[in-house]
Amino acid sequence: MASENELQLDLQAAMKARNTEKVMILRDVITAIKNLKVEKMVASLPEADVIGIIRKEVSKRVEAVGFARQANRQDLIDKNEGEKALLEAYLPQQMSAEQLETVIRTLATEIGSTQIGLLMAKLRERHAGLFYGKLASDLIRKLA
């Protein structure tokens, strides 16, 4: 899991190693973290918020890869996939579909309901950042 301090230390190491690509990516993430801290008026962010920011940056790279594929720009595809891989190293390991389905079934029996809203809220509460929302909602729909 990534913390703001870990990102700062990695930024310093990348600067010393003169790894400009990594420096630029980490600066983007750290800037987004600082902006959110100012917006929320807090001194530090919980890890869930930091992970959310990193996920947002990953999704930007995924979208950029899609546009680059449409434009047949292999150089941009390679660049964005490399950045995506670098960012994903800071994310926690995601649950597999089987693990997520087991958790959803357990939560559904605890709650006594298969309503998407209730189950997604409980999932986010207990397993924040450990699953893909689209996969979870698809599994819940299949369960219902």
PyMOL CGO cylinders between C-alpha atoms (Angstrom):
from pymol import cmd
from pymol.cgo import CYLINDER

trace = [
    CYLINDER, 0.00, 0.00, 0.00, 1.18, 3.47, -0.80, 0.3, 1, 1, 1, 1, 1, 1,
    CYLINDER, 1.18, 3.47, -0.80, 1.45, 6.22, 1.72, 0.3, 1, 1, 1, 1, 1, 1,
    CYLINDER, 1.45, 6.22, 1.72, 2.25, 9.84, 1.04, 0.3, 1, 1, 1, 1, 1, 1,
    CYLINDER, 2.25, 9.84, 1.04, 5.59, 9.44, 2.83, 0.3, 1, 1, 1, 1, 1, 1,
    CYLINDER, 5.59, 9.44, 2.83, 6.52, 6.41, 0.72, 0.3, 1, 1, 1, 1, 1, 1,
    CYLINDER, 6.52, 6.41, 0.72, 5.74, 8.35, -2.46, 0.3, 1, 1, 1, 1, 1, 1,
    CYLINDER, 5.74, 8.35, -2.46, 7.93, 11.25, -1.29, 0.3, 1, 1, 1, 1, 1, 1,
    CYLINDER, 7.93, 11.25, -1.29, 10.83, 8.90, -0.55, 0.3, 1, 1, 1, 1, 1, 1,
    CYLINDER, 10.83, 8.90, -0.55, 10.46, 7.22, -3.94, 0.3, 1, 1, 1, 1, 1, 1,
    CYLINDER, 10.46, 7.22, -3.94, 10.38, 10.64, -5.60, 0.3, 1, 1, 1, 1, 1, 1,
    CYLINDER, 10.38, 10.64, -5.60, 13.65, 11.58, -3.92, 0.3, 1, 1, 1, 1, 1, 1,
    CYLINDER, 13.65, 11.58, -3.92, 15.23, 8.27, -4.98, 0.3, 1, 1, 1, 1, 1, 1,
    CYLINDER, 15.23, 8.27, -4.98, 14.04, 8.75, -8.57, 0.3, 1, 1, 1, 1, 1, 1,
    CYLINDER, 14.04, 8.75, -8.57, 15.44, 12.29, -8.61, 0.3, 1, 1, 1, 1, 1, 1,
    CYLINDER, 15.44, 12.29, -8.61, 18.83, 11.04, -7.41, 0.3, 1, 1, 1, 1, 1, 1,
    CYLINDER, 18.83, 11.04, -7.41, 18.76, 8.28, -10.03, 0.3, 1, 1, 1, 1, 1, 1,
    CYLINDER, 18.76, 8.28, -10.03, 17.77, 10.84, -12.69, 0.3, 1, 1, 1, 1, 1, 1,
    CYLINDER, 17.77, 10.84, -12.69, 14.75, 8.76, -13.68, 0.3, 1, 1, 1, 1, 1, 1,
    CYLINDER, 14.75, 8.76, -13.68, 12.77, 11.61, -15.24, 0.3, 1, 1, 1, 1, 1, 1,
    CYLINDER, 12.77, 11.61, -15.24, 9.74, 9.52, -16.21, 0.3, 1, 1, 1, 1, 1, 1,
    CYLINDER, 9.74, 9.52, -16.21, 9.23, 8.26, -12.66, 0.3, 1, 1, 1, 1, 1, 1,
    CYLINDER, 9.23, 8.26, -12.66, 9.86, 11.73, -11.25, 0.3, 1, 1, 1, 1, 1, 1,
    CYLINDER, 9.86, 11.73, -11.25, 7.14, 13.25, -13.45, 0.3, 1, 1, 1, 1, 1, 1,
    CYLINDER, 7.14, 13.25, -13.45, 4.61, 10.54, -12.57, 0.3, 1, 1, 1, 1, 1, 1,
    CYLINDER, 4.61, 10.54, -12.57, 5.27, 10.76, -8.83, 0.3, 1, 1, 1, 1, 1, 1,
    CYLINDER, 5.27, 10.76, -8.83, 5.11, 14.54, -8.93, 0.3, 1, 1, 1, 1, 1, 1,
    CYLINDER, 5.11, 14.54, -8.93, 1.66, 14.31, -10.55, 0.3, 1, 1, 1, 1, 1, 1,
    CYLINDER, 1.66, 14.31, -10.55, 0.43, 11.97, -7.83, 0.3, 1, 1, 1, 1, 1, 1,
    CYLINDER, 0.43, 11.97, -7.83, 1.93, 14.00, -4.98, 0.3, 1, 1, 1, 1, 1, 1,
    CYLINDER, 1.93, 14.00, -4.98, 0.43, 17.19, -6.41, 0.3, 1, 1, 1, 1, 1, 1,
    CYLINDER, 0.43, 17.19, -6.41, -3.00, 15.54, -6.57, 0.3, 1, 1, 1, 1, 1, 1,
    CYLINDER, -3.00, 15.54, -6.57, -2.58, 14.44, -2.94, 0.3, 1, 1, 1, 1, 1, 1,
    CYLINDER, -2.58, 14.44, -2.94, -1.62, 17.95, -1.86, 0.3, 1, 1, 1, 1, 1, 1,
    CYLINDER, -1.62, 17.95, -1.86, -4.58, 19.44, -3.73, 0.3, 1, 1, 1, 1, 1, 1,
    CYLINDER, -4.58, 19.44, -3.73, -6.97, 17.03, -2.01, 0.3, 1, 1, 1, 1, 1, 1,
    CYLINDER, -6.97, 17.03, -2.01, -5.43, 17.86, 1.38, 0.3, 1, 1, 1, 1, 1, 1,
    CYLINDER, -5.43, 17.86, 1.38, -6.02, 21.56, 0.74, 0.3, 1, 1, 1, 1, 1, 1,
    CYLINDER, -6.02, 21.56, 0.74, -9.55, 20.87, -0.46, 0.3, 1, 1, 1, 1, 1, 1,
    CYLINDER, -9.55, 20.87, -0.46, -10.40, 18.80, 2.61, 0.3, 1, 1, 1, 1, 1, 1,
    CYLINDER, -10.40, 18.80, 2.61, -8.40, 21.11, 4.92, 0.3, 1, 1, 1, 1, 1, 1,
    CYLINDER, -8.40, 21.11, 4.92, -6.51, 18.28, 6.62, 0.3, 1, 1, 1, 1, 1, 1,
    CYLINDER, -6.51, 18.28, 6.62, -2.85, 17.73, 7.46, 0.3, 1, 1, 1, 1, 1, 1,
    CYLINDER, -2.85, 17.73, 7.46, -2.70, 14.19, 6.10, 0.3, 1, 1, 1, 1, 1, 1,
    CYLINDER, -2.70, 14.19, 6.10, -4.92, 11.90, 4.07, 0.3, 1, 1, 1, 1, 1, 1,
    CYLINDER, -4.92, 11.90, 4.07, -5.96, 8.37, 4.98, 0.3, 1, 1, 1, 1, 1, 1,
    CYLINDER, -5.96, 8.37, 4.98, -4.48, 5.62, 2.82, 0.3, 1, 1, 1, 1, 1, 1,
    CYLINDER, -4.48, 5.62, 2.82, -7.86, 5.00, 1.18, 0.3, 1, 1, 1, 1, 1, 1,
    CYLINDER, -7.86, 5.00, 1.18, -7.79, 8.53, -0.29, 0.3, 1, 1, 1, 1, 1, 1,
    CYLINDER, -7.79, 8.53, -0.29, -4.19, 8.11, -1.48, 0.3, 1, 1, 1, 1, 1, 1,
    CYLINDER, -4.19, 8.11, -1.48, -5.11, 4.82, -3.14, 0.3, 1, 1, 1, 1, 1, 1,
    CYLINDER, -5.11, 4.82, -3.14, -8.12, 6.50, -4.74, 0.3, 1, 1, 1, 1, 1, 1,
    CYLINDER, -8.12, 6.50, -4.74, -5.88, 9.17, -6.23, 0.3, 1, 1, 1, 1, 1, 1,
    CYLINDER, -5.88, 9.17, -6.23, -3.47, 6.57, -7.59, 0.3, 1, 1, 1, 1, 1, 1,
    CYLINDER, -3.47, 6.57, -7.59, -6.41, 4.62, -9.06, 0.3, 1, 1, 1, 1, 1, 1,
    CYLINDER, -6.41, 4.62, -9.06, -7.60, 7.80, -10.76, 0.3, 1, 1, 1, 1, 1, 1,
    CYLINDER, -7.60, 7.80, -10.76, -4.15, 8.30, -12.27, 0.3, 1, 1, 1, 1, 1, 1,
    CYLINDER, -4.15, 8.30, -12.27, -4.12, 4.67, -13.47, 0.3, 1, 1, 1, 1, 1, 1,
    CYLINDER, -4.12, 4.67, -13.47, -7.53, 5.12, -15.11, 0.3, 1, 1, 1, 1, 1, 1,
    CYLINDER, -7.53, 5.12, -15.11, -6.22, 8.24, -16.89, 0.3, 1, 1, 1, 1, 1, 1,
    CYLINDER, -6.22, 8.24, -16.89, -3.42, 6.10, -18.33, 0.3, 1, 1, 1, 1, 1, 1,
    CYLINDER, -3.42, 6.10, -18.33, -5.88, 3.39, -19.40, 0.3, 1, 1, 1, 1, 1, 1,
    CYLINDER, -5.88, 3.39, -19.40, -8.01, 5.99, -21.17, 0.3, 1, 1, 1, 1, 1, 1,
    CYLINDER, -8.01, 5.99, -21.17, -4.92, 7.49, -22.84, 0.3, 1, 1, 1, 1, 1, 1,
    CYLINDER, -4.92, 7.49, -22.84, -3.92, 4.02, -24.09, 0.3, 1, 1, 1, 1, 1, 1,
    CYLINDER, -3.92, 4.02, -24.09, -7.37, 3.63, -25.64, 0.3, 1, 1, 1, 1, 1, 1,
    CYLINDER, -7.37, 3.63, -25.64, -7.08, 6.95, -27.48, 0.3, 1, 1, 1, 1, 1, 1,
    CYLINDER, -7.08, 6.95, -27.48, -3.53, 6.12, -28.58, 0.3, 1, 1, 1, 1, 1, 1,
    CYLINDER, -3.53, 6.12, -28.58, -4.72, 2.78, -29.99, 0.3, 1, 1, 1, 1, 1, 1,
    CYLINDER, -4.72, 2.78, -29.99, -7.40, 4.57, -32.00, 0.3, 1, 1, 1, 1, 1, 1,
    CYLINDER, -7.40, 4.57, -32.00, -4.76, 6.93, -33.38, 0.3, 1, 1, 1, 1, 1, 1,
    CYLINDER, -4.76, 6.93, -33.38, -2.30, 4.07, -34.07, 0.3, 1, 1, 1, 1, 1, 1,
    CYLINDER, -2.30, 4.07, -34.07, 0.38, 5.70, -31.90, 0.3, 1, 1, 1, 1, 1, 1,
    CYLINDER, 0.38, 5.70, -31.90, 2.54, 2.85, -30.60, 0.3, 1, 1, 1, 1, 1, 1,
    CYLINDER, 2.54, 2.85, -30.60, 4.93, 5.28, -28.89, 0.3, 1, 1, 1, 1, 1, 1,
    CYLINDER, 4.93, 5.28, -28.89, 2.12, 6.71, -26.75, 0.3, 1, 1, 1, 1, 1, 1,
    CYLINDER, 2.12, 6.71, -26.75, 0.71, 3.25, -26.05, 0.3, 1, 1, 1, 1, 1, 1,
    CYLINDER, 0.71, 3.25, -26.05, 4.09, 2.08, -24.73, 0.3, 1, 1, 1, 1, 1, 1,
    CYLINDER, 4.09, 2.08, -24.73, 4.60, 5.26, -22.69, 0.3, 1, 1, 1, 1, 1, 1,
    CYLINDER, 4.60, 5.26, -22.69, 1.18, 5.12, -21.02, 0.3, 1, 1, 1, 1, 1, 1,
    CYLINDER, 1.18, 5.12, -21.02, 1.35, 1.38, -20.34, 0.3, 1, 1, 1, 1, 1, 1,
    CYLINDER, 1.35, 1.38, -20.34, 4.75, 1.90, -18.69, 0.3, 1, 1, 1, 1, 1, 1,
    CYLINDER, 4.75, 1.90, -18.69, 3.34, 4.69, -16.53, 0.3, 1, 1, 1, 1, 1, 1,
    CYLINDER, 3.34, 4.69, -16.53, 0.33, 2.53, -15.66, 0.3, 1, 1, 1, 1, 1, 1,
    CYLINDER, 0.33, 2.53, -15.66, 2.61, -0.33, -14.56, 0.3, 1, 1, 1, 1, 1, 1,
    CYLINDER, 2.61, -0.33, -14.56, 4.67, 2.05, -12.42, 0.3, 1, 1, 1, 1, 1, 1,
    CYLINDER, 4.67, 2.05, -12.42, 1.53, 3.40, -10.70, 0.3, 1, 1, 1, 1, 1, 1,
    CYLINDER, 1.53, 3.40, -10.70, 0.01, -0.05, -10.18, 0.3, 1, 1, 1, 1, 1, 1,
    CYLINDER, 0.01, -0.05, -10.18, 3.05, -0.99, -8.09, 0.3, 1, 1, 1, 1, 1, 1,
    CYLINDER, 3.05, -0.99, -8.09, 1.72, 1.41, -5.43, 0.3, 1, 1, 1, 1, 1, 1,
    CYLINDER, 1.72, 1.41, -5.43, -1.75, -0.16, -5.34, 0.3, 1, 1, 1, 1, 1, 1,
    CYLINDER, -1.75, -0.16, -5.34, -2.72, -3.05, -3.06, 0.3, 1, 1, 1, 1, 1, 1,
    CYLINDER, -2.72, -3.05, -3.06, -3.27, -6.48, -4.60, 0.3, 1, 1, 1, 1, 1, 1,
    CYLINDER, -3.27, -6.48, -4.60, -6.81, -6.73, -5.97, 0.3, 1, 1, 1, 1, 1, 1,
    CYLINDER, -6.81, -6.73, -5.97, -9.15, -9.56, -5.03, 0.3, 1, 1, 1, 1, 1, 1,
    CYLINDER, -9.15, -9.56, -5.03, -9.72, -12.18, -7.68, 0.3, 1, 1, 1, 1, 1, 1,
    CYLINDER, -9.72, -12.18, -7.68, -13.24, -12.70, -9.05, 0.3, 1, 1, 1, 1, 1, 1,
    CYLINDER, -13.24, -12.70, -9.05, -13.61, -15.86, -6.95, 0.3, 1, 1, 1, 1, 1, 1,
    CYLINDER, -13.61, -15.86, -6.95, -12.52, -14.15, -3.73, 0.3, 1, 1, 1, 1, 1, 1,
    CYLINDER, -12.52, -14.15, -3.73, -14.78, -11.19, -4.42, 0.3, 1, 1, 1, 1, 1, 1,
    CYLINDER, -14.78, -11.19, -4.42, -17.74, -13.45, -5.12, 0.3, 1, 1, 1, 1, 1, 1,
    CYLINDER, -17.74, -13.45, -5.12, -17.16, -15.27, -1.81, 0.3, 1, 1, 1, 1, 1, 1,
    CYLINDER, -17.16, -15.27, -1.81, -17.02, -11.97, 0.07, 0.3, 1, 1, 1, 1, 1, 1,
    CYLINDER, -17.02, -11.97, 0.07, -20.19, -10.75, -1.68, 0.3, 1, 1, 1, 1, 1, 1,
    CYLINDER, -20.19, -10.75, -1.68, -22.07, -13.96, -0.82, 0.3, 1, 1, 1, 1, 1, 1,
    CYLINDER, -22.07, -13.96, -0.82, -20.97, -13.66, 2.82, 0.3, 1, 1, 1, 1, 1, 1,
    CYLINDER, -20.97, -13.66, 2.82, -22.07, -10.03, 2.99, 0.3, 1, 1, 1, 1, 1, 1,
    CYLINDER, -22.07, -10.03, 2.99, -25.40, -10.84, 1.32, 0.3, 1, 1, 1, 1, 1, 1,
    CYLINDER, -25.40, -10.84, 1.32, -26.15, -13.47, 3.96, 0.3, 1, 1, 1, 1, 1, 1,
    CYLINDER, -26.15, -13.47, 3.96, -25.08, -11.10, 6.77, 0.3, 1, 1, 1, 1, 1, 1,
    CYLINDER, -25.08, -11.10, 6.77, -27.26, -8.28, 5.48, 0.3, 1, 1, 1, 1, 1, 1,
    CYLINDER, -27.26, -8.28, 5.48, -30.06, -10.54, 4.31, 0.3, 1, 1, 1, 1, 1, 1,
    CYLINDER, -30.06, -10.54, 4.31, -30.37, -8.65, 1.04, 0.3, 1, 1, 1, 1, 1, 1,
    CYLINDER, -30.37, -8.65, 1.04, -28.94, -8.63, -2.47, 0.3, 1, 1, 1, 1, 1, 1,
    CYLINDER, -28.94, -8.63, -2.47, -29.57, -4.95, -3.16, 0.3, 1, 1, 1, 1, 1, 1,
    CYLINDER, -29.57, -4.95, -3.16, -26.66, -3.49, -5.08, 0.3, 1, 1, 1, 1, 1, 1,
    CYLINDER, -26.66, -3.49, -5.08, -26.48, -0.25, -3.08, 0.3, 1, 1, 1, 1, 1, 1,
    CYLINDER, -26.48, -0.25, -3.08, -26.35, -1.94, 0.32, 0.3, 1, 1, 1, 1, 1, 1,
    CYLINDER, -26.35, -1.94, 0.32, -23.82, -4.56, -0.73, 0.3, 1, 1, 1, 1, 1, 1,
    CYLINDER, -23.82, -4.56, -0.73, -21.54, -2.04, -2.49, 0.3, 1, 1, 1, 1, 1, 1,
    CYLINDER, -21.54, -2.04, -2.49, -21.60, 0.23, 0.57, 0.3, 1, 1, 1, 1, 1, 1,
    CYLINDER, -21.60, 0.23, 0.57, -20.62, -2.67, 2.87, 0.3, 1, 1, 1, 1, 1, 1,
    CYLINDER, -20.62, -2.67, 2.87, -17.94, -3.81, 0.41, 0.3, 1, 1, 1, 1, 1, 1,
    CYLINDER, -17.94, -3.81, 0.41, -16.39, -0.33, 0.30, 0.3, 1, 1, 1, 1, 1, 1,
    CYLINDER, -16.39, -0.33, 0.30, -16.57, -0.09, 4.08, 0.3, 1, 1, 1, 1, 1, 1,
    CYLINDER, -16.57, -0.09, 4.08, -14.82, -3.40, 4.75, 0.3, 1, 1, 1, 1, 1, 1,
    CYLINDER, -14.82, -3.40, 4.75, -12.62, -3.91, 1.70, 0.3, 1, 1, 1, 1, 1, 1,
    CYLINDER, -12.62, -3.91, 1.70, -11.86, -0.41, 0.40, 0.3, 1, 1, 1, 1, 1, 1,
    CYLINDER, -11.86, -0.41, 0.40, -9.43, -0.38, -2.50, 0.3, 1, 1, 1, 1, 1, 1,
    CYLINDER, -9.43, -0.38, -2.50, -9.19, -4.17, -2.76, 0.3, 1, 1, 1, 1, 1, 1,
    CYLINDER, -9.19, -4.17, -2.76, -11.67, -4.75, -5.58, 0.3, 1, 1, 1, 1, 1, 1,
    CYLINDER, -11.67, -4.75, -5.58, -12.77, -3.36, -8.92, 0.3, 1, 1, 1, 1, 1, 1,
    CYLINDER, -12.77, -3.36, -8.92, -16.17, -1.69, -8.64, 0.3, 1, 1, 1, 1, 1, 1,
    CYLINDER, -16.17, -1.69, -8.64, -17.37, -2.83, -12.07, 0.3, 1, 1, 1, 1, 1, 1,
    CYLINDER, -17.37, -2.83, -12.07, -16.53, -6.45, -11.33, 0.3, 1, 1, 1, 1, 1, 1,
    CYLINDER, -16.53, -6.45, -11.33, -18.24, -6.24, -7.93, 0.3, 1, 1, 1, 1, 1, 1,
    CYLINDER, -18.24, -6.24, -7.93, -21.44, -4.77, -9.36, 0.3, 1, 1, 1, 1, 1, 1,
    CYLINDER, -21.44, -4.77, -9.36, -21.49, -7.40, -12.12, 0.3, 1, 1, 1, 1, 1, 1,
    CYLINDER, -21.49, -7.40, -12.12, -21.13, -10.18, -9.52, 0.3, 1, 1, 1, 1, 1, 1,
    CYLINDER, -21.13, -10.18, -9.52, -23.87, -8.67, -7.36, 0.3, 1, 1, 1, 1, 1, 1,
    CYLINDER, -23.87, -8.67, -7.36, -26.22, -8.49, -10.36, 0.3, 1, 1, 1, 1, 1, 1,
    CYLINDER, -26.22, -8.49, -10.36, -25.44, -12.12, -11.16, 0.3, 1, 1, 1, 1, 1, 1,
    CYLINDER, -25.44, -12.12, -11.16, -26.15, -13.08, -7.55, 0.3, 1, 1, 1, 1, 1, 1,
    CYLINDER, -26.15, -13.08, -7.55, -29.52, -11.28, -7.44, 0.3, 1, 1, 1, 1, 1, 1,
]
cmd.load_cgo(trace, "trace")
